[in-house]
Amino acid sequence: MMNIIRIRKASFYGYHGVMSEEQNVGGKFEADVDLYTDFSKAAATDSLKETTSYHEVYKLLYHMALEEKYYLIETLAVKVADALLTRFPKVQKVAVRIRKNNPPLGGVTDGVEVEVIKSRDEL
């Protein structure tokens, strides 16, 4: 059985970007994470030990988004995907989306987004 645990619109303020203003002033970022796993045993037993704690997933995401600086949100997305698969053994596949709100593109846009989909066998 395959189930999905989702975290939507996790927001953080980071200093990721190529332009010096992005690195010095920072900006708002958002992330979505989909964790593909089988939580049927957890549902049957009502036990957190039998599933992946989305609280722990959020803490990892938040730490990575705030503690590091990357030129590219692509790099952040790949590193988050790798860390999730490495740290949470019940997760078989992840989809990580990182959005940069109001990027400096020289025009008006809500944001840019990258998505990484990676399975355990791709580690």
Buried (B, 14 or more C-beta within 10 A) or exposed (E): EEEEBEBEEBEBEBBBBEEEEBBEEBBEBBBBBBBBBBBEEBEEEEEEEBBBEBEEBBEBBBEBBEEEEBEBBEBBBBBBBBBBBEEBEBBBBBBBBBBBBEBEEEEEEEBEBBBBBBEBEEE
